[in-house]
Amino acid sequence: MPADTGVPARERHLRTPGVSYRDLLDAIDQGFCLIEVLFDASKRPVDYRFLEVNASFEAQTGLVDAVGRTMRSLRSHHEEHWFDIYGRVALTGEATRFQKPAVALDRWYDVYAFRVGEPEQRMVAILFSDISDRKRTEERLALLTAEIDHRAQNLLTIVMGMAQITKADTVAEYRAKLVGRLGALARSQRFLSERNRGATELGKLIGDELAGHVGASEHRAVWSGPPAQVGPAHAQCVAMTVHELATNATKYGALSVPGGRIAVAWHIDDGWVVLRWTEIGGPAVVAAPGRRGTGTLVMDRCIRDQLKGKIAFDWRPEGLVCDLTFPLPPEQAT
């Protein structure tokens, strides 16, 4: 058994030939620095000077040739909380562990700071890790969670509204109408989940909704227009509106007879989608409906109330023409 020299094991290790304090500091992947906190006459911390740094310091901070220089000379707009925390450690001798952003360095840090040397030297040793990637991931997850919650609340509001405004003479008819509307809503949700960006292409949205009504008879419905990405609220509203128009066409309009057809065309005008629904070859329209039906209320709520757009019906003898105008999401309007 080795003799007890009276020297602590840690110090004996540091005195081992070939191993130095400097070697240990440079071997760790955390940043390290030894600073002298500078105070004004009223003992308010105003700056700090770097006395020593390790090999990881530059990679963790982006600061070059820091030894001998002050933090304010390197980043004049460094936040005050850094000076306050290190000043408190230097004065009280109480070590601290914390996480803070350093906007001037465009980073987040996990920090352990403790006083070294004599109290009057005002020296603080700092071990720190750049946790910016983790913080950015946490922020993205928080935003995603908030967006999911927002969508869920919107979805519940829409479903409750559908249940309230759907009218029918029998339970079976009510069920058929409500299921059809919920199906359109479900399809719009599927589009959103298929795209990581939470948006879908307008043409695909319209085409998929129409396909549910014309089936294999693709010639009975055509649609065309420039590419346009629409966000969650727009996808839900457009899907619901097209569903209501197609349902009406199937019951009373162009899709109620073998030779009838639907044409949908749109263009973009200064950030707004201008879309026209045209029915061709259906039963002759004698007059506009005498009252606003449930489908009209659904479309009003979608286009006028939610998207702040416009909707106009033109009951021409040869078939319905419906014009929709609504703004693109801000990120897609430029």
ROMARSE-696643 format. One line per field, with one value per residue (C-alpha): residue in three letters; x, z, y. Coordinates in nm, 4 decimals. Layout:
N
lodren = ala:...
px = X:...
pz = Z:...
py = Y:...
END
This chain:
334
lodren = met:pro:ala:asp:thr:gly:val:pro:ala:arg:glu:arg:his:leu:arg:thr:pro:gly:val:ser:tyr:arg:asp:leu:leu:asp:ala:ile:asp:gln:gly:phe:cys:leu:ile:glu:val:leu:phe:asp:ala:ser:lys:arg:pro:val:asp:tyr:arg:phe:leu:glu:val:asn:ala:ser:phe:glu:ala:gln:thr:gly:leu:val:asp:ala:val:gly:arg:thr:met:arg:ser:leu:arg:ser:his:his:glu:glu:his:trp:phe:asp:ile:tyr:gly:arg:val:ala:leu:thr:gly:glu:ala:thr:arg:phe:gln:lys:pro:ala:val:ala:leu:asp:arg:trp:tyr:asp:val:tyr:ala:phe:arg:val:gly:glu:pro:glu:gln:arg:met:val:ala:ile:leu:phe:ser:asp:ile:ser:asp:arg:lys:arg:thr:glu:glu:arg:leu:ala:leu:leu:thr:ala:glu:ile:asp:his:arg:ala:gln:asn:leu:leu:thr:ile:val:met:gly:met:ala:gln:ile:thr:lys:ala:asp:thr:val:ala:glu:tyr:arg:ala:lys:leu:val:gly:arg:leu:gly:ala:leu:ala:arg:ser:gln:arg:phe:leu:ser:glu:arg:asn:arg:gly:ala:thr:glu:leu:gly:lys:leu:ile:gly:asp:glu:leu:ala:gly:his:val:gly:ala:ser:glu:his:arg:ala:val:trp:ser:gly:pro:pro:ala:gln:val:gly:pro:ala:his:ala:gln:cys:val:ala:met:thr:val:his:glu:leu:ala:thr:asn:ala:thr:lys:tyr:gly:ala:leu:ser:val:pro:gly:gly:arg:ile:ala:val:ala:trp:his:ile:asp:asp:gly:trp:val:val:leu:arg:trp:thr:glu:ile:gly:gly:pro:ala:val:val:ala:ala:pro:gly:arg:arg:gly:thr:gly:thr:leu:val:met:asp:arg:cys:ile:arg:asp:gln:leu:lys:gly:lys:ile:ala:phe:asp:trp:arg:pro:glu:gly:leu:val:cys:asp:leu:thr:phe:pro:leu:pro:pro:glu:gln:ala:thr
px = 0.0000:0.1468:0.2545:0.0221:0.2055:-0.0577:-0.1283:-0.4901:-0.5403:-0.6552:-0.3355:-0.1187:-0.2872:-0.2178:0.1458:0.1752:0.4481:0.3002:-0.0355:-0.1011:-0.3862:-0.3703:-0.3909:-0.7049:-0.8769:-0.8009:-0.9193:-1.2758:-1.5375:-1.7038:-1.5946:-1.3944:-1.2807:-1.1396:-1.2562:-1.1917:-1.5171:-1.4833:-1.6933:-1.7606:-1.7249:-2.0634:-1.9682:-2.1929:-2.0506:-1.9889:-1.7620:-1.5283:-1.1834:-1.0818:-0.7749:-0.7664:-0.9635:-0.9424:-0.9252:-1.3063:-1.3764:-1.3606:-1.5795:-1.8367:-1.8461:-1.7106:-1.4814:-1.1229:-0.8135:-1.0208:-0.7475:-0.6606:-0.9675:-1.3005:-1.6374:-1.7716:-1.4755:-1.5628:-1.9446:-2.0570:-2.4274:-2.3839:-2.6842:-2.6655:-2.7723:-2.4307:-2.2491:-2.4986:-2.4693:-2.0893:-2.0692:-2.2879:-2.0719:-1.7542:-1.8929:-2.0730:-1.8670:-2.1885:-2.1575:-2.4495:-2.5812:-2.8133:-2.9230:-2.9397:-2.9464:-2.6558:-2.8157:-2.4916:-2.3365:-2.6564:-2.6402:-2.7900:-2.5687:-2.5793:-2.3364:-2.1720:-1.9876:-1.7876:-1.5447:-1.1727:-0.8758:-0.9037:-1.2323:-1.0640:-0.9351:-1.2955:-1.2159:-1.4832:-1.4256:-1.6889:-1.7702:-2.0276:-2.1880:-2.3543:-2.7125:-2.8449:-2.9500:-3.1427:-3.3153:-3.4106:-3.5556:-3.7519:-3.8828:-3.9897:-4.1651:-4.3402:-4.4593:-4.5715:-4.7622:-4.9319:-5.0214:-5.1647:-5.3712:-5.4918:-5.5901:-5.7707:-5.9720:-6.0585:-6.1589:-6.3892:-6.5478:-6.6115:-6.7618:-6.9906:-7.0992:-7.1780:-7.3904:-7.5867:-7.6610:-7.7269:-8.1024:-8.2997:-8.6515:-8.5402:-8.2633:-8.1285:-8.1114:-7.9452:-7.6902:-7.6111:-7.5602:-7.3467:-7.1328:-7.0720:-6.9571:-6.7381:-6.5869:-6.4891:-6.3352:-6.1458:-6.0048:-5.8746:-5.7065:-5.5427:-5.3901:-5.2370:-5.0853:-4.9300:-4.7204:-4.4640:-4.5131:-4.8774:-5.0054:-5.1400:-5.1634:-5.4940:-5.5349:-5.4887:-5.7335:-6.0034:-5.9317:-5.9518:-6.2772:-6.4367:-6.3160:-6.5373:-6.8420:-6.7666:-6.5884:-6.4356:-6.6075:-6.3145:-6.4413:-6.7348:-6.5133:-6.2124:-6.0045:-5.7127:-5.5107:-5.1606:-4.9905:-5.0929:-5.0093:-5.2819:-5.2527:-5.4701:-5.7603:-5.7733:-5.7604:-6.0496:-6.2620:-6.1936:-6.2596:-6.5866:-6.6980:-6.6183:-6.7967:-7.1122:-7.1074:-7.0495:-7.3220:-7.5692:-7.4636:-7.5160:-7.8658:-7.9981:-7.7375:-7.4990:-7.3976:-7.7614:-7.7866:-7.5557:-7.4308:-7.3631:-7.0123:-6.8268:-6.5438:-6.3334:-6.0748:-5.8741:-5.6016:-5.3983:-5.4518:-5.2279:-5.2233:-5.5883:-5.7281:-6.0087:-6.1919:-6.4926:-6.7159:-6.9196:-7.1890:-7.2578:-7.5219:-7.7397:-8.1140:-8.2216:-8.2247:-8.5661:-8.4919:-8.2541:-8.3454:-8.6053:-8.4151:-8.0619:-7.9976:-7.7585:-7.4939:-7.4986:-7.4560:-7.1574:-6.9924:-7.0618:-6.9007:-6.5991:-6.5323:-6.6742:-6.6329:-6.3132:-6.1142:-6.2578:-6.3247:-6.6226:-6.8709:-7.1277:-7.3882:-7.5143:-7.8060:-7.7875:-8.0402:-7.7614:-7.6307:-7.4885:-7.1773:-7.0191:-6.7305:-6.5045:-6.2393:-6.0150:-5.6637:-5.3674:-5.1823:-4.9248:-4.6262:-4.7751:-4.9035:-4.5649
pz = 0.0000:-0.0944:0.1934:0.3025:0.2058:0.3548:0.0114:-0.1090:-0.3892:-0.6303:-0.5807:-0.6066:-0.9424:-1.0686:-0.9710:-1.1708:-1.4338:-1.7724:-1.6259:-1.5652:-1.4700:-1.8232:-1.9793:-1.7823:-1.8770:-2.2449:-2.2399:-2.1326:-2.3953:-2.1796:-2.2126:-1.9232:-1.8353:-1.5353:-1.5088:-1.2941:-1.2250:-1.2470:-1.0216:-1.0105:-0.6968:-0.5655:-0.6044:-0.9058:-1.1546:-1.4836:-1.6787:-1.6475:-1.7835:-1.9148:-1.7313:-1.8719:-2.1162:-2.2239:-2.5712:-2.5992:-2.5091:-2.8632:-3.0093:-2.7331:-2.7585:-3.0945:-2.9086:-3.0346:-2.8426:-2.5338:-2.2675:-2.1277:-2.2823:-2.1258:-2.2240:-2.3141:-2.5464:-2.7244:-2.7186:-2.6025:-2.5959:-2.3798:-2.1457:-1.7963:-1.6276:-1.6989:-1.5143:-1.2280:-1.1739:-1.1861:-0.9670:-0.7050:-0.7083:-0.6721:-0.3758:-0.1839:-0.2704:-0.3382:-0.6395:-0.8849:-1.1662:-1.4278:-1.7912:-1.9747:-2.3306:-2.4621:-2.7446:-2.8289:-2.8988:-3.0491:-2.8045:-2.4945:-2.2108:-1.9171:-1.6659:-1.3349:-1.1751:-0.8492:-0.6775:-0.6653:-0.4999:-0.2274:-0.1992:-0.2807:-0.6110:-0.7396:-0.9523:-1.0786:-1.2536:-1.5088:-1.6648:-1.9428:-2.2300:-2.5425:-2.5313:-2.8223:-3.0330:-2.7445:-2.6695:-3.0347:-3.0394:-2.7220:-2.8772:-3.1933:-2.9859:-2.7801:-3.0985:-3.2441:-2.9272:-2.9303:-3.2985:-3.2380:-2.9490:-3.1643:-3.4495:-3.2112:-3.0675:-3.4171:-3.5218:-3.2250:-3.2927:-3.6565:-3.5644:-3.3044:-3.5596:-3.8166:-3.5690:-3.4791:-3.8275:-4.0089:-4.0612:-4.1839:-4.1799:-4.0556:-3.8427:-4.1425:-4.3531:-4.0695:-4.0276:-4.3999:-4.4174:-4.1049:-4.2034:-4.5454:-4.3908:-4.1376:-4.4231:-4.6050:-4.2868:-4.2344:-4.5859:-4.5269:-4.2050:-4.3960:-4.6412:-4.3528:-4.1907:-4.5214:-4.5424:-4.2790:-4.3421:-4.2339:-4.5775:-4.8921:-5.2584:-5.3550:-5.6723:-5.4849:-5.2200:-5.4769:-5.6894:-5.4008:-5.2768:-5.6221:-5.6754:-5.3857:-5.5799:-5.9428:-5.8743:-6.1832:-6.4164:-6.4172:-6.7272:-6.5226:-6.3214:-6.4323:-6.2329:-6.3179:-6.1764:-6.0681:-5.7744:-5.4398:-5.0946:-4.8368:-4.4607:-4.2100:-4.1828:-4.5598:-4.6300:-4.3965:-4.5372:-4.9049:-4.8552:-4.6777:-4.9395:-5.2335:-5.0535:-5.0113:-5.3746:-5.4995:-5.2732:-5.4053:-5.7636:-5.6985:-5.5581:-5.7779:-6.0242:-6.2942:-6.1248:-6.0830:-6.4549:-6.6678:-6.9002:-6.6426:-6.5651:-6.3164:-6.4051:-6.1358:-6.2263:-6.0158:-6.0413:-5.7942:-5.7848:-5.5504:-5.2786:-5.3184:-5.4666:-5.7133:-5.7786:-5.9999:-5.9732:-6.2918:-6.3501:-6.7089:-6.8641:-6.5596:-6.5206:-6.6235:-6.3331:-6.3112:-6.0179:-5.7279:-5.4106:-5.2030:-4.8756:-4.7522:-4.6857:-4.4420:-4.7115:-4.7787:-4.4061:-4.3927:-4.6873:-4.5399:-4.2129:-4.3934:-4.6559:-4.5060:-4.1316:-4.1063:-4.4135:-4.4344:-4.8021:-5.0361:-5.1905:-5.4625:-5.6273:-5.9814:-6.0597:-6.4395:-6.6473:-6.7696:-6.4194:-6.1011:-6.1102:-5.7708:-5.7226:-5.4189:-5.3224:-5.0209:-4.9156:-4.9243:-4.5956:-4.5522:-4.6072:-4.9430:-5.0687:-5.1759
py = 0.0000:0.3440:0.5616:0.8444:1.1614:1.3910:1.5420:1.5109:1.2575:1.5304:1.7304:1.4184:1.3464:1.6971:1.6514:1.3307:1.3734:1.4649:1.5803:1.9477:2.1750:2.3177:1.9711:1.8927:2.2175:2.1732:1.8115:1.8851:1.9623:2.2282:2.5867:2.7274:3.0756:3.2546:3.6152:3.9185:4.1026:4.4818:4.7046:5.0759:5.2902:5.1769:4.8076:4.7610:4.5064:4.6857:4.4503:4.1525:4.0711:3.7285:3.5998:3.2483:3.0317:2.6696:2.5154:2.4782:2.8403:2.9798:2.7039:2.7561:3.1361:3.2496:3.4927:3.5072:3.6259:3.6975:3.6711:4.0124:4.1771:4.2716:4.1392:4.4824:4.5406:4.2153:4.2471:4.5905:4.4911:4.1805:4.1548:4.3024:3.9784:3.8247:4.1032:4.0946:3.7186:3.7075:4.0168:3.8493:3.5351:3.7439:3.9405:3.6651:3.3584:3.1654:2.9341:2.9232:2.7068:2.8601:2.8712:3.2027:3.3380:3.5426:3.7376:3.9141:3.5732:3.4284:3.1372:2.9809:2.8552:2.6175:2.7716:2.6848:2.9790:2.9836:3.2185:3.1353:3.3046:3.5648:3.7595:4.0901:3.9474:3.9304:3.6242:3.3849:3.0522:2.9539:2.6164:2.6397:2.4501:2.5850:2.4499:2.6573:2.3571:2.2074:2.5375:2.5867:2.2347:2.3102:2.6311:2.4477:2.1815:2.4488:2.6204:2.2893:2.2029:2.5418:2.4997:2.1509:2.2839:2.5744:2.3416:2.1060:2.3930:2.5174:2.1674:2.1228:2.4620:2.3673:2.0284:2.1854:2.4462:2.1762:1.9841:2.2981:2.4279:2.0980:2.0598:1.7589:1.6135:1.2695:1.1245:0.9321:1.2479:1.4404:1.1621:1.1526:1.5291:1.5466:1.2491:1.4048:1.7316:1.5554:1.3539:1.6709:1.8047:1.4773:1.4951:1.8460:1.7244:1.4393:1.6839:1.8776:1.5701:1.4612:1.7792:1.8649:2.2349:2.2179:2.3253:2.1647:2.2518:2.4122:2.2063:1.8779:1.9894:2.0695:1.7621:1.5180:1.6673:1.6558:1.2985:1.1923:1.3125:1.2238:0.8930:0.7352:0.9825:1.2235:1.4013:1.5299:1.7632:1.9656:2.2132:2.4353:2.7216:2.8211:2.6438:2.7880:2.6548:2.7043:2.6728:2.4844:2.7282:2.7790:2.4036:2.3337:2.6140:2.5411:2.1686:2.2374:2.4911:2.2630:1.9793:2.1872:2.3025:1.9479:1.8082:2.0661:1.9867:1.6129:1.6669:1.9477:2.0704:1.9533:1.6282:1.5209:1.4269:1.2074:1.4821:1.7509:1.8770:2.0965:2.3372:2.5020:2.7634:3.0075:3.2682:3.4749:3.8502:4.0506:3.7860:3.6858:3.3650:3.4365:3.1079:3.0389:2.7299:2.6734:2.4104:2.3046:2.0783:2.0347:2.0928:2.4408:2.6809:2.8477:3.0751:3.1174:2.9242:3.1038:3.0625:3.0203:2.6530:2.4903:2.4509:2.8246:2.8926:2.6550:2.8304:3.1738:3.0766:2.9351:3.2012:3.5199:3.4635:3.2588:3.3659:3.7203:3.6621:3.7002:3.4585:3.5325:3.3074:3.3625:3.1313:3.1358:2.9365:2.7052:2.6372:2.7853:3.0034:3.0669:3.3120:3.2802:3.5330:3.4877:3.5943:3.3613:3.3114:3.5972:3.3635:3.2471:3.5833:3.7249
END
